[in-house]
Amino acid sequence: MSKGTIGVTSDNIFPVIKKFLYSDHEIFLRELISNAVDATQKLKVISRQPSAVSIPMDDLRVRVTIDKKKKTLTVSDHGIGMTADEVDKFINQIAFSGAEEFLNQYKDKAEAIIGHFGLGFYSAFMVSKKVEIFSLSYREDAKAVHWSCEGSPEYTMEDTIKAERGTDIVLHIDDEFAQYLEDATIEGLLKKYCKFLPVEIAFGKKKEWKDGKEVELDEENIINDVNPAWTRKPADLKDEDYDKFYHELYPTQMDEPLFHIHLNVDYPFNLTGILYFPKIKSNLDVHRNKIQLYCNQVYVTDEVENIVPEYLTLLHGVIDSPDIPLNVSRSYLQSDNNVKKISGYITKKVADKLAELYKADKDGFAKKWDDIKMFIQFGMLTDEKFYEKATGFALLKNLSGEYATLDEYMDKVRDKQVDKDGNMVLLYTNDPDAHYTFIERAKAKGYDVLLQDGELDVHCMSQAEQKHEKLRFVRIDSDTIENLIKKEDAAKDAYTDEQKEGLRKAFEALLPTSEDKLRYNVTCEAAAADALPVFLTQNEFMRRMKEMAAHQQGLSFYGQMPESYNLVLNTSHPLIQELVGKEVSEQVNEEVEKDGKKETVLKTVCKLEGEDDRMKQLIDIALLAGGQLKGEALAKFVNRSVELL
């Protein structure tokens, strides 16, 4: 037996490993399994060399076993094994990567060798008070070796007896981490990190229910699928294979994916994977972190924001690349040129796939549009290159359920919806029922109306306006239809400014007491004679800024501003014309607050003698049409309507 000191630069290396080197304690199992798979893959490579001696390859499974009495967790492989010299080289000299050396030696022949960092083995000390290695090399006449360490730089190493080639790593689990001696915990970790490793991972025996109880079978319980869909050629897969793999990735996902993209590139970097487009309705955050990152089929993370643009995190699926740089624990991404190239490739691949689908089947693409709309809009708003490609397949939908790209739609309405100044005006609603009256007046003039009721529609409309100088989107209730698309200068009525001011003030005096965040501004306009006598409009800019403020912190100022509406008195309507010139003034006392004190002041108020009920009725009709007449005010309107009848 020999004793020695592990070759490290500081006696504090183990506390560093336990607390700082790895982001999660649970990844110790991933690292040990990865090393076992590496050892097995190395054996496969060596066995195929022309000069290799005959090596039995009948059982290459990696096995994980728990002994609760001894409080041990063991990871066993039948791979390449180690001699005493190799244990000294690869284990006692921390950060010397055996996989790195092996790849250099067999770089043109080696299969996927997972480990690159030389520190994975030491993650075992995060949860163990003692770790033992029992290993027998594949080499002829090799002697088995036993290595032991209790979490300090001192170790012991001696010859031992081992019947089979390979390595057993025995972890004596610390009492603090007793959960890693539970079958359910270990099986959960194996399925999380090792579900698609290229070598079979066995944990315990399969079980089935028989006669009302769970019975253990003789067959080993294999955790993983060694040939997952993304490692196979697209030509060898059918749609049902992709759907099956989707549900293998997300067992609780009930909806089927809309379509998928199979990634497969080997230059200038290696990247494989499958990305799925799920149905996305709303609530962006709910769907994130669904893309799983693998490194040679080893699960790394589902937080891939540094690899793919943020909007692509709404997709589901798998990305696998050995060229994505990770730190020693494979837990964090390090940004470099490869990551940027991979991100750009994925973005282009997604955009090209969408363009291809739209070109091949516009009607079929349109049927899926409502389910992928948010994803595409998110991409257009956050990625300029994606925006440029997406203009060819991003769709608008009108109230008739017809879909078209922005360019196609502008061509459709160009003859009628260009105002006198040459601006293309696209009308839209986010609530067809609430805006019914406005919509019908627009249709009567031959105008088309878009349905824009998505969470990101307002942002996308503003983006399109910035890209097109003579384009405006306006909500159908922002003004009278004549003002929304002005074909000529506004008609002038026959009333003096004094008459309209008196009329305006008379109506203003009867407005309901406004809440802190609700303001009405009374105006007089010569709208069409067949329009409502009094109606509500809301400034497009201010309303849009308030809607955008709900998603953008930089616009919070607008979100805090009160809701402001215009109460428009239509001076072309006979009912309003009857009221012009009937106003009278009276002096009333009003209590106001000044310098923190309340005092009474004399105020001049305009009113229409004997017309209060009719004016209140006109105001309430406008509020009712605008969806703002509720509660007590609505009850009073109903009673007043009955009395007037």
N, C-alpha and C positions, 0 to 999 in steps of 0.2 A: 504494500500500500504506500502511496506517495501522498504528501501534503504539499500545498503551495498557496500562493496568493494570486488572486485573479488580476490580470494585467490591466489596471485602471489607473487613472491619474489622480484619483482622490478616494480616500476611504469613505467619503460621503456619497458614493455613487448609488448605493441601494436606497437611501432615503429619497434621492432625486428620482430614481425609477418609480418608487412607490407613489410619490406625490405629484411629480411634475411632468415626467417624460410621456406619460400616456394620459389621454383626455378622459377615458372611462375605464374603470377597473375591469369591466366585463370583457374587454377586447383581448385579455390574456388568452382566452380560449381560441379566438380567431387566429392569433399569432402562432400558437402551438399547433393548431390544425394546419395552418398554412405551411409551417416548417415540415410537418409530416407529409403533406402533399408534395412539397418540393423534393423531399427525399425519394418519394415514389416516382415522380416524374424523371428525376435524375437516373434512377435505375432503368426506366424504360429506354432512355437515350443510350445509356451504356450498353444495354443488352442488344441494341441494334448495330453496334460497331462491328466491323468485319473481324477485328482481332479479339472480340469479347469471348470469354468462355461461356459455356452454357449456364444460364441463370434461370432457376425456376420462377415462373411468372404467374402461377396459378392463383395466388391469393394476394391481392394488392390493396385490400381494404384498410382504411384507417379506422381504428376502433377507440371509442371513448367509454370508459367504465368508471363506476363509482363504488367505493367500499365505505359504507357509512360507519361500520365498526372501527375501521382503521382511520377514518376521516381522510381518505385519499381520493383523488381524482387522477386517472391515468389516461394518457393519450399514447396509443401504440400504432406503429406503422411497420410495414414489411418492405421498407424502401432500402436505400443504399447503405444505411448504417454508418457507424464511425469506429475507427480504431482509436487507441489511446492518444496517438499523436494528433489525430484529427479533433478529438475532444479538446485537447490542449490548445489547438490552433483556433478552432471555431467557437469554443465556449469560454475558455479561460482568457482569451484576448478579446475583450469587449469591443464591438464595433468593427470586427473583421468579418466581412460578409462572405460566407461560403457560397451563396448563390451568385454573388458578383464574380468570384473567381471561376466558378463552374461555367457561367455564361461566356466569359472570356475564352475559356478553353474550347467550348462547344458552340460558339456563337452562330455557326451556320447549320447546326443540327439540333440544338436543344429545343424541347417543347417549352410550353409556358412554365417558367420558374418564377414562383411568386415572390420569394423573399429578396429584398435588395439592400437591407439595412443592417443586418447583423446584430440587432438588439431585440428582436422579437422574442427570443427565448426568455430574456430577463423580465418580460412582463409577468411571468409566472410568480415572481416574488411579490407582486402587488397583493396577492391573495393567499400566499403560502408562507408558513414559518420554516418550511424545509422543502427542497426540491432535489429529486434524485433522477439520474439518467442511467438506464441500462441499455447498452447498445452493442450490436454485433455487426461488423462490416460484411459486405458481400464478398470481399476479397478472400481468396483462398488462404487457408491456414490462419485467418485472423482470429484474435482472441477477444472475447467479450470484455467490456469495460464497465465499471460502475463508478459513477461520479456523484458526489453529494455535497450540498452546501446549505447552510442555515441562514442565508440572508446577510452574510458578511463577506468581505473579500477572501476569507479563508475557505478552502475546499479540501476534500479528500478524493483520491482516485485510486482504484485498485482493479486487478483482474477479477472476473467473476464468471459464472456459468450462465449461458443463455442459449436456449435450444434453437431459436429461430432468428434468421437475419432480420435486421431492422432496429428500431429504437423505441423504448418505452420511457415516457416522461411521467414521473410520479410526483404529484403535488400533494404535500401534507397541508391541507387547508387550515388556515388560521381560524380560530373560533369566531373572530370578528366577521368572517365571511362564510359562515356556515350555510348560507343560502346556495352556495355553489356545490353543495352535496345533495341538493334536491333534484330529483329526476326532471321535474317540470321546468325548473330554472335552466338546467343544462340543455334540455331539448329545445327550449325557446331560443337560447343563444345560438345553438347549432343551426336552427332554421333561419335565424336572422342573418348570420354571418357566413354560413357554409352551405346554403341551400343549393348553390349551383357550381360547387367545386368540381373539377374534372376527375377526381378520384372518389370512389364510393366511401361515404362516412357512415359507419354503423354505430348505433347507440341502443343497446339493449335488444329486446325481442319484440316482434310485432304482437299486438294484442287484439282480441276480438271479444264481443259480447256473446256469451253462450249460457243458456239456462239462467238468465237474469244476473249473471256476474261476468266480470272481465277476466278472460283467460289468456295466459301467455302462451304464444306459439313457439315452435322450434325455429322458425325463420327469423333471421336478423332484421332489425328495423333500420332500413336505409333512409337517411335523412335527406339526401340530395339527389338532384337530377344532373347527371354528369354531362348531358348534351342539351343544354337549354336552347330555346329557339333562336336566340340571337347569335349563337355560335354556328348555326347551320346556314346553308346557302338559301337565299330567297326562292330559288327555283325548286327547292325540295320541300317547300312549305305551302300549305293551302290556307285559305282564310280561316277555316275552323282551327287550324294549328295556332294561328296568331291569337284568335279569341281564347283558346284554351290556355295559352301562356299568359294572357292578360289576367285571367281569373286565378292562375297560379300565383301571379305576383300580388294580386289584390283579391283575396278570397271573399272579403265582405262586400265587394263592389257588385251591385246588382245590375246596373246599366251596362250595355254592351258599348265598346268604344265605337266612335263614328268611322274612323279609318286609322291607318298606321303608316309609319315610315320605317323601313329597314335600313340601318346605317351600316356601311361596310367599306372602309377605306384603309389602304396600307401605305399610302404615300401622300404627303411628306410626314405623316404620323400614322400610327395604328389606332383605329377606332372601329368598334362594332357596337351594335345596339339596336333596339326597337323602341320607337316613340309612338305613343298612342294619343289620339285626340279624344278626350272625354267630352261629354256634354257639359257645357259651362253656362249656367244661367246668371248667377250673381255671386256676390261675396267672394272676392278674389282670394283671400287668405285661406279659406277653407280647403282649397284644392292644391295648395302649394306643398312642396317637399314630397312629391310623389314620384319623381325620377330617382332611380337608385343608381349610384355610381359603384362600379366594380373595377377591380384591377386584376386582370387574368382570372376572372370568375370569382374573386374574393370580394365580398361585400365591404364597401368602405364607408359610405354615408348616403343619406338622402337629402343632404343640404348641398345643392350643386350650383348655388348662385354665382360662384366664381368661375364656373365652367360654361354655363349657358346664360344668355341674357335673362333678366328677371322675368319677362313675360313668358319665356319658354318653360319656366318652372310650373306653369299651369298644366303642362302636358304630363302624361304618365309614361312609365316605361323604364328602360335600362340603357345605360351608357357604360361601355367597358373599354378601357384603354390603359395599356402599360406605360404610355407616354405622358400621363398626367402626373406631375411631380408631387410627392407627398412627403411629409416629415417622417421621422423614424417610426412613428406608431401608425402610419398610414391613415391618420385621422384628420389631418388638415391639408387643405390645398395650398400650394405655393404658386402665386401668379408668375407666369413666364410666357415666352413667345409661343410655346406649344399650346398652352391653355387658350391664348388668344386665337390661334389658328383653328383649334378645335371648335371654339365658340363660333367663329365666323363660318366654318364649314356647316355646322348644325343649322345655323340661321339660314344659310343659302339652301340647304337641303329641304328644310321645312317650307320655305317660300316657293321653291321650285315645285314641290309636291302639290301645294295648294293651287298654284297656277295651272299645273297639269290637270288636276281634277276639274277645275272650272272650265278649262278649254275643252276637255273631253266630254263633259256632261253638265251643261249649265243648269238645267232643270234639277238634276240630282244634287248638285252643289247648293242650289238655292234652298232645297228642302232641309239641308243640314245647316244653313246659314245661322239661324237663330241660336243654335247650340254651340257654334264656334265663333260667333260674332265678337264676344267679349275678348277672347284670346287674340284675335286678329287686331282688334282696335287697340288693345293694350300694347301689342307689338308696334303698331304704327305710331303710337304716341311716344314710345320710348326708344325706338331704333330707327334712325333715318334711312339706313340701307333697306331695312325691312319695309318701311313706308313706300319707298320707291317701287319695290316689287309688288307690294300689296295693292296698289292703286288699280292693278289689273284684275283683282278678284274680290276686293272689298265691296260689299253690296249695300244698297239702300232699298228700303221697302216702302211702297206707298199704301194707302188705305185700301186699295183693291187687291193687295197681296201680291203685287208684281215686284220683281227684283231687278235691279240694274246697278252697274258700277256708276260712280259719280259722272264720268264722262258720258256714258250711255244715257244717263238720266238727264243731264244738261242738254244733250242733243234732242231728247224727247220734248222738253218743255220750252225750248229756246224761242219758238215762234210767239208764245203768249206771255211768258213770265220774265221778260226783260223790261225794266222800267224806262222812263223817258231819259234817264242819264246813262243808259247802257249797262246797268247792273243786272246780272242774273239773280233773280229772287226765288229761292226755294222755300216754299211754305211747309211747315211741319206742325204736328201735334204730338203731345205725349199722353193725351187722354181724349180719345175721340168722343166719348159720351159727354164730358164736361165742355168740350169745345164744339158741340154739334152745330149750334147756330152759326158760328163763324165758318165752320167747314162748309155748310150748305151754301153760304153766300159766296165762298170761293169757287165752289163747284158750278154755281150759277153763271159765273164769269168764264167758265171753261178752264179753271186752274186745277192743277194736281196738288195733292197734299201728301207729304211723307209721314210715316209713323216713326217717331224717334223717342222711344220710351226706355232705352237701355241706360245703364249706369254711366257709361262712358260716351254716350251720344253727344252730349253738350261739348265735351272736350274735343271730340273728333270734328264737330262742325266748326269750331273755332280754328282748329288746325287746317282744315280745308280752306277756310276763308283767308288764312295767312298765305297759303300756297297759290290761291287764285285771286288776283287783284279785283276783279269785277264780279265777285260772288258774295251773296249774302244769304244766310239762313235766318228766317224769322218765324217765330211761333205764331200760329194763326190768330191768337187772341191778343197779339201785341198792339194792334191798332185796327182801325177800320180797313177793310180789304182795299179800299181806294187809296188809302195812305201806304199800305204795305207794298203795293206795286203801283206806283204813281205813273199814269200814262200821260198826264198833263198837269199843269199847275192847278192847285186846289181852287175849287169854286168859292166865290165870296158870297156871304149872305147879305141881306138888306138891312141888318141891324147895326146900330151904333155900338161902339165899345162900351158906352155907359149902360145901354140896355143889357148887353151880355154880362157886364160886371154885376149889375143888380140881380140878374137871373142866377148867376153863379153863386153869389153870396146867399141868396134865398135858399138854394138847395144845400149849400154848405152848412147852413144853420140847422138843417134837419138830419144831417148825417149822424149815424150812431156814434156814441162815444168810442173812440178808437183805443185799442190797447197799445201798450208801449211799442210793440213791434208791428203795428199796422197803421198805415197812413193812407188817406184819400186826398187826391188833388182834383178838384172840380174844374173841367174845361168845357168850352163851347166850340163845337165844330159843325160845319155844314156837311154831314155825311149824307148818304143816299136816303131818299124819302121813305123807302121801304125797309130801312134798317130800324132797329129798336130805337125808341125815343131817348132812352138813357141806357148806357152799357159801360162795362168795366174793361179797361185795357191795362197792360203792364209793360213797362219799358223793357225791350228785349235785352239791352246791354246789362242793366242792373239785375234783372231776373237771372240771366245766364251767369253772371259773376257770382251770385248767391248760390246757384246750383253747383258751380265748379268749386266754390269754397268748401263744400262738403267733402271734397276729395283732395284738395291742395292746401297745405298749411299756409303757404305764402299768400293765399287769398282770404285768410280768416277775417280780415277787416270787413270784406263785403258780407260775410256770413253774420256779422254782428249788427249790420244795419237793419232798420225796420223794413218790413214789407211795404212797398209803395205801389198804389194803384191809381189809375186815372179814371174818374167817374165822368164820362163824356156825355154832355147834353147835346143831342142831335138837333141843331137849329133848323134842319130841313124837314123835321117831322111835324105834322099838324098839331100834335098834342103839346109840343114844346112851343110852337109858334103861338098857340093860344095864351101861353103864360107870359110871353114877352111884353113888357111894359106895364104889368100889373103889380110890380113890386112896390112896397111902401117901406118906410124906415120908421123905427121906433127906438127909444132910448131904454135900455135895460141895465140893471145893476148886475155886476158880475164879480164874484170873489176870486181874487188872484193872489199869488204868493210872491212877495218881493222882499229881498234881503232876509229871507227866513221867516218873514211875518206875513200873515194873511190880512188883506185889506180889500175893501169894496170900491170898484171903479165903475163909472158910467160908460156904457158901450153902445154904439149905434149898430143896430141889426136890421138887415134887409129881410123882408118876408113878403109872401104873396097872400093878400087878404082872402081868407076863405078857401085857400087851395092846399092847406097843409096835408089833408088826407090823400089827395090825388098825388101830390109831390112825394109823400112817403111811399105811396104805392109804386110810383115810378122808380124810386131809389131801390125799394125792396125787390122789384122785378130784376133790376140790374145786378143786385147782390145775389139773388137766387140763381140767375143765369151764370154767375161767376162762381157758384158753389160756396158762397160766404154767408148765406142766410141760414142760421141755425138756432136751436133752442128757443128762448123766449121771443126773439125777434121774428122767427119763422111762425110761431103761434099767433103773434099779433098780426102778421101779414095775412094769414089764413082768415082770421076773424074779420079784418078790415075788408078783405075781398068779398066775404059774404055780405057785409053791410052795404058795400058799394053796389052789389048786384040787386 
